Amino acid sequence: MNPRPRILQRFPAASWLWAGYPGGDLTNSWVQGRRVIHLADTPSSAWVHVTADTRYRLHVNGVRVLDGPARGFQDHWFFDSVDIAPHLRAGENVIAVLAHNLGIGTHSYVHQGFDEPWTSTWTVAKVGDGLARMRCFDMGREVMATTLLEIEGAAGGEAFDVLMTEGCEGAAPIFRPDVGCEMQFAHRYTCRAGGQVHESYQGWGYRYLVVVARGVRRAGVRFRVHARHVEYPLALRGRFHSSSDTLTRVYAMCAHTQLLCMSDTYVDCPSREQAMWWGDAHCHFDNSQRLRADDRLFVRGLRLMARQTLPNGLTYSHAPTKAHECVLPDFTLMWIETHWQHWWFSGSTGLFEEHCEKILHALGYFEEMASEGGLLPVDPRYWLFLDWAEVFKEGYPTLYNLQYLRTLRLAAKMLEGIGHGAATRVAAQAEALRDRIASKLWDAENELPLDGLNWDGSPVPARTLHARVMAIRAGLWPEHHACWIERDLLPFVAGRRPRGEALYMESEAQSGLDRGALTPYFMQFLFDVLAHAGQGAAVLDCIERWWGDMLSRGSATTEEAWDAVAGVGSLCHAWTAHPIQFLSSLELGIRQTAAGWRAIEFAPVFREDAAEGAVDSPLRPIAAR
């Protein structure tokens, strides 16, 4: 690790502290530190500046004060500042820290170690004989929280296992650590004699909390369970209420989901790896900015993504990360696009200017890949996402090329906006790609965009709606848009929602599954197309039925995929919370029409139901009824 991160640059006298012999293995190492200080009087202020690699929890006189730091990279490591004066008193004071070093890389941390390494040890306590009792607590809806155990009457040696899960089958909590992402979260606390309170170190998303008491050898051992919310403190200004109770509840479900997917960055979901997947982040920001015009997590995310790139310019799918298998070229395109998204929100080109050279370097990768035939091919070294649905992802996918076209166009506009000399060249690349798509990826007989070309150049006929949706967004083949909307897109949203139980458990034995159907993630693009085509009523009707179905099945948060399976897929995924955007722009009728929210349009979609609410903006909240 670089020994001069930000805290040491600002406070040169500060130093790193750890326990044990330097030079050992740091894997899952912990250290407890405490300092007793004596004060003649209570100070008016007492600022503490603190950080740890990887995480810390700070207590003052037995009161939990702060957890941190926010995720980052060691050569630009973050620290926190807090005034602990309210927790101090005249006389003896105890300042205590519990710190944890992962010692390995994860989906949100890159382990590098120190120039002068340190180490610690850990042990597993043996649980004595005795009774084991299990209780399952339903929180009513998913929470993002640490868990606190308040224990009375312990003899010492009892162990309390705390397990978190999103679902139950009947009365049985669902634990599936061997499928999907192959993870299940739990922790164990071993008691000392007497009363005590323990709080878990890490917050997780869960609805059901299972507590197993082991080694209880006598009556009178009691415990209480508490949850401490740890999501990002977003003070809401956006709101929505409709005479349609379903739409009101859908908005509340989506807003709650979005809040649970915000911590020190946007995270795809609170219950799994809690990674900042950037393909999700564009949707998160469009959701959260309507609840509160706070762009700090988005700005942090854009900068974190810029700090971890490959030599060819591609970003990782999330950052910081050790997941070298998670380089998704389409997420790099999305990272470039989201600079436009931030400019549209804020009216400022500052972030684009900050990352301009890295963006041009990344665009150079795509230009080189497309240089031979003019179309962008799949790079077999990397994972191409596009959607969870089974869309064409070999050879030269139309969907991939349409996303590349959109990114080039937006990049050219931003380059022109800051007066950069590369604007003309990038705009010319966009037009050349548009012409190539129009000539090579078009099925003239069926008047549809192809799904793509195989490696040998043979056409792949259209099987899914994805390419039609993105072609409309790109303005290609405009003479066919009305037909596609009337014949294909409107019947799709007017029908029954797709079944999607098999997102992770892909079994051909499950009949009735349309693996090519638009997923909840991709529905945001379809809704955008229909809204711009004047079909807002169809969008609202689809939201009311399909997201209302989630409510009718007992969901309190939006799921990752249609019919997501607890313990396999995520039941709290904010890329499915995008109805926040469309209920605000269509039912309330508040639509942004200029960068920085300098102009808006009021154009509600009139149906039988009435609505009132507000959308936040960087200038002020905007209310409508």
C-alpha positions, 0 to 999 in steps of 0.5 A: 500500500502507498504509505501516504494516503490522503490522511497522511498527506493532511496530517503528516504526524499520523501513523498506521497502527496494527497488532502482532508481528509485521510480515504475516498473513492479513487474511480476515485479521482484526484488531481492537484498540483503546485509549483512556484519556483524562479531561479536566473539562468537557471541550467545546469541540474535539475532532478525530480524523480516522481511517482503517484498511479495510474498515473500522468502528469507532466508539467513545465511552461505549457509544458507537460513533462512526463506521468507515471509511468509504471504499476506495483505492489505497493510493487515494484512501479515504478518511473520516472526520468527526467531532466527538465532543458530544460524547466526552465528559470531564474525567476519564474517557475511553476511545475504542476502535475495532478494525478489520482487514480483509486480507484478500480482494473482493468485489468492493476492495482491492488488497495491496498490503502495506510497504511495512506489513502488519498482521493479526490472528484469529481463532474459532471458539468451540461451542459447549454442549447444551441446547440449540434454539432457533428463532426466525424474525420477519422484519416486515420488509427488507432492511439494510442493517447491522444486527444487535443482540442484547443478551441477559443471563449468559453463563459464558460460552454460549454461542449465538449464530445470526443468519440473514436471508431474503426469503422463506418457504413456509416457515423455513428460511431459505439458505442456498449457499451452493447455487447462484452467487454461492454466498450466504451471510451469517456471523457468530457471537460467543458469550462471556458471563452476564449481560452483554450487547453485541452488534454485527460489524457489517450491514447486510440486506435481509428481510428474515433474521434467524438466530440460533442459540447454541450451548445454552446449558441453563434456563434464564438466558434471554436475548433481544434483537435490534436492527440498525439501519446503515443505508445512505442518509437520503432525505427524501423530497420526491413523493408520489400519491395516486388515487390508484392504490397500486401505483402509490404502493409501487412507488413506495416499493421502488423508493424503498428499494432504491434507498436500500441500494445506496451505501458508500456507493450505489450497490446492485443489491444489499444482500449479495456482494454489494458491488457498484456494478456500473451497468446498474448505476445509470438507473440508480441515479435516474431513480434517486435524483427524483427522490433527492437531487443529491449526486454525491454517490454518482460522482464518487462512482464515476471517479472510482470507475476511472481509477481502475482500468485496463491498459487498453482503456476498458473499465472494470464492471465495478470498482474497486474490485479484484474481479478480473473476470468482470470486465464488461465492455458494454459497462465501459460504454455505459460509464462514458454515457453516464458523464452525459447523464451527470451533465444533463442533471447538473448542467456542468461538464466538469466531470467529463473534462476531468475524465476526458482523456481516459474516455478518449482512451477507452473509445480507442479500444472500441475504434480498434475493435471495429476497424476491420469490418466497421462493426463492433464484434464481441471480444471473447476475452471479456464478458458482454452483458447487454441484458440477462435475457438470451440475446445474441452475444456472438459475432457482431451483435446489433444490440452492442453496436447500437449501444456503441453508436449512442455512446459515440454520439453523446461523447461527440456532443460533450467533446463539442461542448467543451471545445475539444479537438476530437469532437469532429473525429468522434462525430464522424465515427458515429455517422460511419457506424450508423451507415454500417449498421443500417446497411449490414444489420437490416433484414429488408425482407421482414423490415426488422433489424437483425439480431446480428451477424455470425462470425462468418458474416451470415445474418442472425434473424430477429428473435427478441424485441431488444434491437427494435427498442434500441434502434428506435432510441438511436433513430435508425429506420424511423419509417418503421418505428410506428409499425414496430410500436403498434405491432410488437411493443404495445402488445408486449406491455399489454400482455402478461408479464414474462416468466423468469424463474430461471435467471440463475437455475437454467433448466430446460425442463422449466416450460413456459419460460421465454428466455429472450423476453425483456427483463425488468432491467431492460424494461426501462429502455422500452418504457422510455421509447413508449413514453417518447412515442406518446404511449405513456398510458400503456407504460403506466398500465404495464407498471400497475399490472406487472409491478403490482404483481410483485406486491400481490406476491408479497414483495416489499422491494423490486426483484432482480428478475421476473419471479426471482428466487430467494437465495438465488436471485436478488429480491431487492434490486434497484435496476427494477425500481425505475417506475420512480422515473415514469410515475414522476414524468408521466403520472405527475407530468414533470419532465426535464427539458434542459440541462441542469433542470433549467427548463421543464415540461408539464405534460401529465398523462390523463387517465381515470386516476388522479395523482399528486407529488413532487420531483426534486431537482438541483434548483428546488423541488417541483410539485404537481397535482 
